[in-house]
Amino acid sequence: MQIVRQLDPLRDALAEFRKAGLKIGLVPTMGALHAGHMRLVEMAREQCDAVVASIFVNPTQFGEGEDLDAYPRQEAADAALLEAAGVELLWAPTPDQIYPSGYATKISVAGISDGLCGAARPGHFDGVATVVAKLFNQIRPDAAFFGEKDYQQLAIIRRMARDLDFTHDIVGVPTVRDPDGLALSSRNAYLTEAQRADAVALPQAMQGAARAIAGGGDVATILADAKERMLAAGFRKIDYLELRNADTLAVLDDFIEPARLFVAAHMGHTRLIDNIPVS
């Protein structure tokens, strides 16, 4: 596996892939890889001839007081995982290759970025959209793979790709979970052993709420009950627990398909997000 940090060598390597007629799949990450990321790689391997993974901890998607400095960085271990999984190239750019001196451009996707994590983390999705657009331009993949765990992010990237005429496929990959149902996340590493045991209340509350909503129960009452269960289990704050249209992300007061439940909640100092379909 090649590890490339500068744009000119990246372009040279990609030119060789294209000269050979290879379909290129991109898996963008911020590192600290887990089985969820590796599932993205697996899907990319199934659908493409050459897989490019990127690792870049993007500063513009972190707000004031968030965990940029503490975000786990383990490039050597990540690279070993990617190489073992058959990734052909790791793009691990230095910061100046993403944001050169004097960089002044920002991409903002209106509407679909409002609410949910967009409300709780102002500016976050501008940083996400900007860095993903940069990666799309730098690599020009035939397909790019993103996890459904960050469903709002996936929806924003799809809208951005449509609006800015990126023509490659945007592939959503279902959330990978631990056996007890908690969605895999790099931030799960911040949880203490006791917090990790309590955190299972989040997927349990969501699953119970989804069943009750699909069964015809009152949405507001069901969501209020689910919040109470999570707070009783040890979550100190719930940013949101909402039923939304799965395509537009519009808030749903009543159950109308396609629908998904979205949640963000704090266990100790760790903010966990998740979403599941309701049907």
C-alpha positions as CSV (number, residue, x, y, z in Angstrom):
1,M,0.0,0.0,0.0
2,Q,1.3,3.4,-0.9
3,I,1.1,6.2,1.7
4,V,1.0,9.6,0.1
5,R,1.1,13.0,1.8
6,Q,1.5,15.5,-1.0
7,L,-0.8,16.3,-4.0
8,D,1.7,15.8,-6.8
9,P,2.5,12.2,-5.9
10,L,-1.2,11.6,-5.3
11,R,-2.1,12.7,-8.8
12,D,0.7,10.6,-10.3
13,A,-0.5,7.5,-8.4
14,L,-4.1,8.1,-9.4
15,A,-3.1,8.6,-13.0
16,E,-1.6,5.1,-13.0
17,F,-4.8,3.7,-11.7
18,R,-6.8,5.4,-14.4
19,K,-4.3,4.4,-17.1
20,A,-4.9,0.8,-16.1
21,G,-8.6,1.3,-16.4
22,L,-9.3,0.8,-12.7
23,K,-12.5,1.9,-11.0
24,I,-11.5,3.9,-8.0
25,G,-13.4,3.8,-4.6
26,L,-12.8,6.4,-1.9
27,V,-13.3,5.8,1.8
28,P,-12.8,9.2,3.6
29,T,-12.0,8.9,7.3
30,M,-10.5,10.9,10.2
31,G,-8.6,7.8,11.4
32,A,-9.0,5.9,14.7
33,L,-10.4,3.1,12.5
34,H,-12.8,0.5,13.8
35,A,-15.0,-2.2,12.3
36,G,-17.4,0.3,10.9
37,H,-14.7,1.9,8.8
38,M,-13.5,-1.4,7.7
39,R,-17.0,-2.3,6.5
40,L,-16.8,0.8,4.2
41,V,-13.5,-0.5,2.9
42,E,-15.0,-4.0,2.4
43,M,-17.9,-2.5,0.4
44,A,-15.4,-0.4,-1.7
45,R,-13.4,-3.5,-2.4
46,E,-16.5,-5.3,-3.6
47,Q,-17.6,-2.5,-5.9
48,C,-14.3,-1.0,-7.2
49,D,-10.9,-2.1,-8.5
50,A,-8.7,0.1,-6.4
51,V,-9.5,1.6,-3.0
52,V,-8.1,4.9,-1.8
53,A,-8.6,5.6,1.9
54,S,-8.0,9.0,3.4
55,I,-7.0,10.0,6.9
56,F,-7.3,13.6,7.8
57,V,-8.5,15.0,11.1
58,N,-10.3,18.0,9.7
59,P,-10.0,21.1,12.0
60,T,-12.8,23.0,10.3
61,Q,-15.5,20.6,11.4
62,F,-14.7,21.0,15.1
63,G,-16.3,23.9,17.1
64,E,-14.9,25.8,20.0
65,G,-14.6,23.5,23.0
66,E,-14.9,20.3,21.0
67,D,-12.3,17.5,21.0
68,L,-10.0,18.4,18.1
69,D,-6.8,18.1,20.2
70,A,-8.0,15.0,22.0
71,Y,-9.4,13.3,18.9
72,P,-7.5,9.9,18.7
73,R,-4.7,9.7,16.2
74,Q,-3.1,6.3,15.4
75,E,-2.0,6.4,11.9
76,A,0.5,3.5,12.1
77,A,-2.2,1.2,13.4
78,D,-4.8,2.5,11.0
79,A,-2.4,2.0,8.0
80,A,-1.7,-1.6,9.1
81,L,-5.5,-2.3,9.1
82,L,-6.0,-0.7,5.7
83,E,-3.1,-2.5,4.1
84,A,-4.3,-5.9,5.5
85,A,-7.8,-5.1,4.0
86,G,-6.3,-4.6,0.5
87,V,-6.4,-0.8,0.2
88,E,-4.1,0.3,-2.6
89,L,-3.4,3.9,-1.5
90,L,-3.6,5.8,1.8
91,W,-4.0,9.6,1.3
92,A,-2.8,11.1,4.6
93,P,-2.2,14.7,3.6
94,T,-0.3,17.3,5.6
95,P,-2.6,20.2,6.6
96,D,-1.3,22.5,3.9
97,Q,-2.4,20.1,1.2
98,I,-6.0,20.6,2.3
99,Y,-5.9,24.2,3.5
100,P,-3.0,26.0,1.8
101,S,-1.8,29.4,3.1
102,G,-4.6,32.0,2.6
103,Y,-7.3,29.4,2.1
104,A,-10.6,31.4,2.1
105,T,-13.4,29.1,0.7
106,K,-16.2,27.4,2.5
107,I,-19.1,25.2,1.2
108,S,-22.4,25.5,3.0
109,V,-25.4,23.2,2.2
110,A,-28.5,25.0,3.3
111,G,-31.7,23.5,4.6
112,I,-30.7,19.8,5.1
113,S,-27.9,20.9,7.4
114,D,-30.3,22.7,9.7
115,G,-31.5,21.0,12.9
116,L,-30.1,17.8,14.4
117,C,-26.3,18.0,14.7
118,G,-26.4,21.2,12.6
119,A,-28.2,23.0,15.4
120,A,-26.0,21.4,18.2
121,R,-22.7,22.0,16.3
122,P,-22.8,25.3,14.4
123,G,-20.5,25.3,11.4
124,H,-19.7,21.6,11.7
125,F,-21.3,20.6,8.4
126,D,-19.7,23.5,6.6
127,G,-16.4,22.0,7.6
128,V,-17.5,18.5,6.5
129,A,-18.9,19.7,3.1
130,T,-15.7,21.7,2.4
131,V,-13.2,18.9,3.2
132,V,-15.3,16.3,1.4
133,A,-15.5,18.5,-1.7
134,K,-11.7,18.9,-1.5
135,L,-11.2,15.2,-1.3
136,F,-13.6,14.6,-4.2
137,N,-11.6,17.0,-6.4
138,Q,-8.2,15.7,-5.3
139,I,-9.1,12.0,-5.9
140,R,-11.9,12.1,-8.4
141,P,-13.2,8.7,-7.4
142,D,-15.8,6.6,-9.3
143,A,-17.6,5.9,-6.0
144,A,-17.3,7.2,-2.4
145,F,-18.4,5.3,0.7
146,F,-20.0,6.8,3.8
147,G,-21.6,5.2,6.9
148,E,-25.3,5.6,7.6
149,K,-24.5,6.2,11.3
150,D,-23.7,9.8,10.3
151,Y,-27.0,10.0,8.3
152,Q,-27.3,13.7,8.2
153,Q,-23.8,14.0,7.0
154,L,-24.5,11.4,4.3
155,A,-27.6,13.4,3.2
156,I,-25.6,16.6,3.1
157,I,-22.9,15.0,1.0
158,R,-25.5,13.6,-1.4
159,R,-27.1,17.0,-1.8
160,M,-23.7,18.7,-2.3
161,A,-22.7,16.2,-4.9
162,R,-25.9,16.8,-6.8
163,D,-25.7,20.6,-6.5
164,L,-22.0,20.8,-7.5
165,D,-22.2,18.2,-10.3
166,F,-20.0,15.6,-8.8
167,T,-21.0,12.6,-10.9
168,H,-19.5,9.7,-9.0
169,D,-21.7,7.4,-6.9
170,I,-22.3,8.2,-3.2
171,V,-22.7,4.9,-1.4
172,G,-24.4,4.7,2.0
173,V,-23.3,1.7,4.1
174,P,-25.5,0.5,7.0
175,T,-24.3,1.2,10.6
176,V,-22.1,-1.5,12.2
177,R,-23.0,-2.2,15.8
178,D,-21.5,-4.1,18.8
179,P,-23.5,-7.2,19.8
180,D,-25.4,-5.2,22.4
181,G,-26.6,-2.7,19.7
182,L,-24.4,0.3,20.4
183,A,-23.2,1.8,17.1
184,L,-19.5,1.7,16.6
185,S,-17.8,5.1,16.8
186,S,-14.2,6.4,17.3
187,R,-15.6,8.4,20.3
188,N,-16.7,5.2,22.1
189,A,-13.1,5.0,23.2
190,Y,-13.7,8.0,25.5
191,L,-16.3,6.0,27.5
192,T,-15.3,4.4,30.8
193,E,-16.2,0.8,31.4
194,A,-19.2,1.8,33.4
195,Q,-20.3,4.4,30.9
196,R,-20.0,1.9,28.1
197,A,-22.3,-0.5,29.9
198,D,-24.9,2.3,30.5
199,A,-24.7,3.5,26.9
200,V,-26.6,0.5,25.6
201,A,-29.7,2.3,26.9
202,L,-29.5,4.6,23.8
203,P,-30.1,1.9,21.1
204,Q,-32.5,0.1,23.4
205,A,-34.6,3.3,23.8
206,M,-34.5,4.0,20.1
207,Q,-35.5,0.5,19.1
208,G,-38.4,0.5,21.6
209,A,-39.5,3.9,20.4
210,A,-39.3,2.8,16.7
211,R,-41.5,-0.2,17.4
212,A,-44.1,1.8,19.3
213,I,-44.2,4.5,16.6
214,A,-44.6,1.9,13.8
215,G,-47.4,0.4,15.9
216,G,-49.4,3.6,15.8
217,G,-48.5,5.2,19.1
218,D,-48.4,8.9,19.7
219,V,-45.0,10.2,18.5
220,A,-44.5,13.0,21.0
221,T,-45.4,10.7,24.0
222,I,-43.2,7.9,22.8
223,L,-40.2,10.2,22.3
224,A,-40.7,11.8,25.7
225,D,-40.8,8.4,27.3
226,A,-37.6,7.3,25.5
227,K,-35.8,10.4,26.7
228,E,-36.8,9.7,30.2
229,R,-35.4,6.1,30.0
230,M,-32.1,7.4,28.6
231,L,-31.7,10.0,31.3
232,A,-32.6,7.5,34.0
233,A,-29.9,5.2,32.6
234,G,-27.1,7.8,33.0
235,F,-27.2,10.1,30.0
236,R,-26.7,13.6,31.4
237,K,-28.0,15.5,28.4
238,I,-30.0,14.8,25.2
239,D,-29.4,17.2,22.3
240,Y,-32.3,15.7,20.3
241,L,-34.4,12.6,19.8
242,E,-36.6,13.2,16.7
243,L,-38.6,11.5,14.1
244,R,-37.8,12.8,10.6
245,N,-38.4,12.0,6.9
246,A,-35.6,9.7,5.8
247,D,-35.1,11.6,2.5
248,T,-35.6,15.3,3.3
249,L,-34.9,15.2,7.1
250,A,-38.0,17.2,7.7
251,V,-39.5,16.8,11.2
252,L,-42.4,14.4,11.4
253,D,-45.1,14.9,14.1
254,D,-46.9,11.7,12.9
255,F,-45.5,8.5,11.4
256,I,-45.3,8.7,7.6
257,E,-42.9,6.5,5.7
258,P,-40.0,6.8,4.9
259,A,-39.0,7.7,8.5
260,R,-36.0,7.5,10.7
261,L,-35.4,8.2,14.4
262,F,-32.3,10.4,15.1
263,V,-30.6,10.9,18.5
264,A,-27.7,12.6,20.0
265,A,-27.0,12.3,23.7
266,H,-24.1,12.8,26.2
267,M,-22.7,10.1,28.4
268,G,-20.2,11.8,30.6
269,H,-18.1,14.0,28.3
270,T,-18.8,11.8,25.3
271,R,-21.5,12.8,22.7
272,L,-23.0,9.8,21.0
273,I,-25.2,9.9,17.9
274,D,-27.3,7.2,16.2
275,N,-30.3,6.7,13.9
276,I,-32.5,3.8,12.8
277,P,-35.3,3.4,10.3
278,V,-38.9,3.2,11.4
279,S,-41.1,0.9,9.4
